[in-house]
Each structure stands twice: as structure tokens, then as C-alpha cells.
Amino acid sequence: MIDGEKMLELIKSRQSDRKYSNKPIEGDKLKRIIEAGRMSPSACNAQPWRLIVVTEHEIVQKIAEASSSKVIGINTFVAQAPVLIIIVREKANLTSKLGATIKEKDFSLMDIGIVAENICLQAQAEGIGSCMVGWFDERSVRRLLGIPRLKRVELIITLGYSLSEKREKKRKSLSDTVSFNKY
Ligand SMILES: Cc1cc2nc3c(=O)[nH]c(=O)nc-3n(C[C@H](O)[C@H](O)[C@H](O)COP(=O)(O)O)c2cc1C
């Protein structure tokens, strides 16, 4: 079992990597990254997701077109990633949906956030860089991957051997974001 200090080191060392080499990701590493997503917890264990792993260069290029804009300079790095994981939101089970309605909380979106972070942390542990991408043309991605019209495509995760420099983490201070025993 990984010790506490090592775990925190792993969490802190993950960053959004936006530059990748064209070295392919080894199959066993990719399998473990996918497994880390699949093992994620979810409200009422509903597992309301489908992970579409895109490994074909041509499809990556088309999805990159649907996620980037050279004009505003956003997400152009997606085209460099050898692998993309597309997270589609699926129907939750009845208990999760009921709980979400009663408590007015979007449990499935929380579940998907956890899947995404598990994938990125496992990638980091495998020496693979990642970035979550939430800005993309959902309709085009749906069309490219044959995703049914009524399903939401929530996130794209880029994966690849990173060429990014390590950056200092920019985070709000402890006192601005954490308190003990009261708000
Ligand atoms: C839900 C979500 C959506 C994001 N969408 C994008 C995106 O479309 N493009 C991008 O370059 N980064 C995106 N990011 C990455 C964030 O900008 C990044 O996590 C944040 O600035 C903190 O930096 P770090 O990940 O390097 O620690 C997204 C992150 C999350 C969690």
C-alpha cells in the first residue's frame, strides 16, 4: 500500500499537461488507467458513466478539431495526445436518481469528476501526463463517436508522455478554503 506522504506527493505532482511527445502509451499502463476510472466510487454505486477510449490517430485529430480554437488559442494541444478518454454521462440507478431529486444534488456529475481524477492520478503514477478538457463542441464529439443524441458528453481527458515543464501549484490558501469545526 502506498504511504501517506507518497500519496500526497502523487496528488501534488499531477498537473494539467498540455504538451505531449508522440511516444505511444503502453497497453498495460493504459489498462491500469482505465481500471482506475472503472473502480471509482459513485452515489449508490450507480456508476453513471461510459468511458470511450480513443486510440486511433485520425479520430483523435477529429476530436481535437471539435475541442480547440486557434482563434482564442484554446485546447490546441488535444491534437498531440496519443490517447483520449471521453466520459459520457449515463443514466444513474433509481436510488441515486431518487436521492439526487430529494437532496437537489447532481450526484452523477460528482461521480464523473471522481472518475476523471482517478484516471489522472493513475496516469500520473504511470508516468503519463493528462489534462481534463471540458471545453469542446459536444454535438461534434457525439457525432464523431456515435454517441446517442440525448447523452451528455461531460469531459475529455488527454493522455500522453508529457513534455510540459513542472509548474508551481497555484491554489487558494489553506485559510481561504479550509476551516475546522465551523464554516
Ligand atoms: C472540469 C474541468 C474542466 C477543464 N477544462 C479544461 C479545458 O477545456 N482546457 C484546459 O486546457 N484545461 C482544462 N482544465 C484544467 C484546469 O484548467 C486545471 O485543472 C486548473 O487550472 C488547475 O491546474 P492543474 O491541473 O495544473 O493543477 C479543466 C479542469 C477541470 C477540472
The ligand as an SDF file (V2000), in Angstrom:
LIG
                    3D

 31 33  0  0  0  0  0  0  0  0999 V2000
  -13.8600   20.0870  -15.1520 C   0  0  0  0  0  0  0  0  0  0  0  0
  -12.5710   20.6300  -15.7150 C   0  0  0  0  0  0  0  0  0  0  0  0
  -12.5510   21.1350  -16.9990 C   0  0  0  0  0  0  0  0  0  0  0  0
  -11.3430   21.6170  -17.5530 C   0  0  0  0  0  0  0  0  0  0  0  0
  -11.3180   22.0320  -18.8550 N   0  0  0  0  0  0  0  0  0  0  0  0
  -10.1500   22.4290  -19.3920 C   0  0  0  0  0  0  0  0  0  0  0  0
  -10.0790   22.7740  -20.7730 C   0  0  0  0  0  0  0  0  0  0  0  0
  -11.0690   22.7300  -21.5180 O   0  0  0  0  0  0  0  0  0  0  0  0
   -8.8680   23.1370  -21.2680 N   0  0  0  0  0  0  0  0  0  0  0  0
   -7.7250   23.1690  -20.4940 C   0  0  0  0  0  0  0  0  0  0  0  0
   -6.6590   23.4950  -21.0160 O   0  0  0  0  0  0  0  0  0  0  0  0
   -7.7670   22.8530  -19.1690 N   0  0  0  0  0  0  0  0  0  0  0  0
   -8.9440   22.4670  -18.6100 C   0  0  0  0  0  0  0  0  0  0  0  0
   -8.9840   22.0920  -17.2940 N   0  0  0  0  0  0  0  0  0  0  0  0
   -7.7470   22.1090  -16.4760 C   0  0  0  0  0  0  0  0  0  0  0  0
   -7.7520   23.2420  -15.4430 C   0  0  0  0  0  0  0  0  0  0  0  0
   -7.5210   24.4640  -16.1010 O   0  0  0  0  0  0  0  0  0  0  0  0
   -6.6730   22.9370  -14.3810 C   0  0  0  0  0  0  0  0  0  0  0  0
   -7.0120   21.7480  -13.7050 O   0  0  0  0  0  0  0  0  0  0  0  0
   -6.5230   24.0530  -13.3470 C   0  0  0  0  0  0  0  0  0  0  0  0
   -6.0990   25.2380  -13.9390 O   0  0  0  0  0  0  0  0  0  0  0  0
   -5.5210   23.6680  -12.2460 C   0  0  0  0  0  0  0  0  0  0  0  0
   -4.2390   23.3860  -12.8060 O   0  0  0  0  0  0  0  0  0  0  0  0
   -3.5370   21.9510  -12.6490 P   0  0  0  0  0  0  0  0  0  0  0  0
   -4.4870   20.9120  -13.1830 O   0  0  0  0  0  0  0  0  0  0  0  0
   -2.3050   22.0450  -13.4820 O   0  0  0  0  0  0  0  0  0  0  0  0
   -3.2460   21.7130  -11.1960 O   0  0  0  0  0  0  0  0  0  0  0  0
  -10.1670   21.6290  -16.7540 C   0  0  0  0  0  0  0  0  0  0  0  0
  -10.2150   21.1060  -15.4480 C   0  0  0  0  0  0  0  0  0  0  0  0
  -11.3900   20.6010  -14.9370 C   0  0  0  0  0  0  0  0  0  0  0  0
  -11.3840   20.0260  -13.5470 C   0  0  0  0  0  0  0  0  0  0  0  0
  1  2  1  0
  2  3  1  0
  2 30  2  0
  3  4  2  0
  4  5  1  0
  4 28  1  0
  5  6  2  0
  6  7  1  0
  6 13  1  0
  7  8  2  0
  7  9  1  0
  9 10  1  0
 10 11  2  0
 10 12  1  0
 12 13  2  0
 13 14  1  0
 14 15  1  0
 14 28  1  0
 15 16  1  0
 16 17  1  0
 16 18  1  0
 18 19  1  0
 18 20  1  0
 20 21  1  0
 20 22  1  0
 22 23  1  0
 23 24  1  0
 24 25  2  0
 24 26  1  0
 24 27  1  0
 28 29  2  0
 29 30  1  0
 30 31  1  0
M  END
$$$$
